[in-house]
Amino acid sequence: MRTLHCNTAVIGAGAAGLNAADELKRLGVDALLLCDDFKAGTSRNAGSDKQTYYKLGMSGAGAESVREMAESFYAGGGMHGDIAYAMAALSARSFMKLALLGVPFPHNEWGEFVGYQTDHDLTQRATSAGPLTSKMMAEALAESVKDRGVRREDGLSLLSILTDGENRAVGALMHDGKDFVLVNARNIVLCTGGAALAYGRVVFPASQRGASGAAIRAGAATNNLCYWQYGLASVKVRWNVSGSYQQAVPSYTDGRGEFLLPFFKDRGDMLDSVFLKGYQWPFDARKMAGSSRVDMAVAALNADGGHAYMDFTREPEGGALSGLGAEALTYLENCGALQNTPIGRLAAINQKAVDFYASHGIDLHREPLEVAVCAQHSNGGLLIDRWWRTTVEGLYAAGECAGAFGMYRPGGSALNETQVGSLRAAMHIAAHTGKEPARGDEEFEALADRDLRGELAFFTRAGEKGRADALLRALRADMDAFAGAMRDAEKMKEMRARVTALLAEGIPGETPEKTAELRDTLLVQRDALSAMLCQAEYAGEAGHGFTAREVSKDAPDARLFAFETRGGETRAVPLRPLPEGGGWFEAVWRRYLNGEVYD
């Protein structure tokens, strides 16, 4: 068993992990980038019609400020104000770094990075480099990491985060497919993405696993795991069918004929709702009388064993253009998309959206696209503070594994968070423990001994062939059925008890990686179910998951709280407010020179 040494281990090589390693190295910290597969993960393998990056406004005559952007984050409910403010304050810096690294965000002849309106926002802060924006980000950051000479080790799966018994992370236990590997580190920045394994129907690429369970096992609290985004996605190729795909107004069929109409008042209502899914792509409990009826119709068909298809080869019955309202028609006219077929309209709006499926062997000119309502993103994750520190000392989290967001968030803000969160973590580490050398082996072994012995014993047990996979299939199907967009409180209570019992049993898999997958999944599901049940007791909006329940008229508003889970038990915590920000220049300058701004 070999041991790797560093000041800070960055685990995960997506947009967040690469930026964390890049910034740490720039700041003089001995960073080691660790991942299981450098080409895997969501950043390199996910996108949508035009994958959105949410940033501070940088064009036009309208006034824009850090405060206004922070208020847009905070207005979504359930999000702490200091995190919202930090994500706004470092937005421009993080975006411009990507632009300077060569990510081709479009600008006009004056150099303005123009934008468009995204979901849950009333401005035009959104931008895009195309369907593969996050992939371009990761590739540009990978080049920068390479140029800086960051050390990197591939082929390592995270099993455990090791602690000293005093709530301090001291390293990690990993596996290279053949043997265990120890990581001796003063700090860990976890950038392993969202807990993609919690659900069965997901948009997360197959290479995305997540490893939040390792942090939970080490004692890290979670935040807002009740808040996930669910939306329509293609099944054969995992891809969000948002934006242009809906604005082209395809026909929704079950393989025999159209099935949406019974969920709507009339044909015009149905067509306008399909069009609005382009702006309002995620399922939203506030729009269950609006565009989310499309999701509900698809989910109901799937629940009855049917299959749903978006068919771009056939016009909706009666014709789309004759039934659409003025807003949709104006949009299509401005795009030059008044063709009489969905595929014609889609090609006019966004040819790249057609090309993407063609590159994966699906010709939208000839065949319908099977879709389902899938888990796409977790707004919650590990509980963090304004420096992206978890509740375990020395352990930071950035990217989707960090529980930065609340009930709603502007579309594309997750990409902003990968950059801001990783930068905040790097800045804090560099200002505090970043210049300290790696611990000596004797000190490390003494600190990690008790934790390491227990974890090695757990991961070296041989499991019954196929049992872990069978359990995972069943558990994920249950999450899909009653802990997704439409939730059942009684079934969630039963599942939480079952998951808790399985965790106590400590079931091993056939390999250390499979054992880790099962434990990670169970820990995230336990915390998510607990948070969902707690959140359902509060008044206010239900976010992207709706639980039918009776709520007292005196119940507090869920939007005013974050839902923190520790050891499987959730409590509602009042939100930290937005900070004042700004400051007198000379006073800020003095605090900056003294390093006080990193406290």
Buried (B, 14 or more C-beta within 10 A) or exposed (E): EEEBBBBBBBBBBBBBBBBBBBBBBBBEBBBBBBBBBBEBBBBBBBBBBBBBBBBBBBBEEEEBEBBBBBBBBBBBBBBBBBBBBBBBBBBBEBBBBBBEBEBEBEBEEEEEBBBBEBBBBEBBBBBBBBBBBBBBBBBBBBBBBEEBEBBBBBBBBBBBBBBBEEBBBBBBBBBBEEEBBBBBBBBBBBBBBBBBBBBBBBBBBEBBBBBBBBBBBBBBBBBBBBBBBBBBBBBEBBBBBBBBBBBBBBBBBBEEEBBBBEBBEEBBBBBBBBBBBBBBBBBBBBBBEBBBBBBBBBBBBBEEEEBBBBBBBBBBEEEBBEBBEEEBBEBBEEBEBEBEBBBBBBBBBBEBBBEBBEEEEBEBBEBBBBBBBBBBBBBBBBBBBBBBBBBBBBBBBBBBBBBBBBBBBBBBBBBBBBBBBBBBBBBBBBBBBBEEEBBEEEEBBEBBEEBBEEBBEBBEEEBEEEBBBEBBEEBBEBBBBBBBBBBBBEBBEBBBEBBBEBBEEEBBBBBBBBBBBBBBBBBBBBBBBBBBBBBBBBBBBBBBBBBEEEBEEEEBEBBBBBBBBBEBEBEBEEBBEBBEBEEEEEEEEEBEEEEEEBE
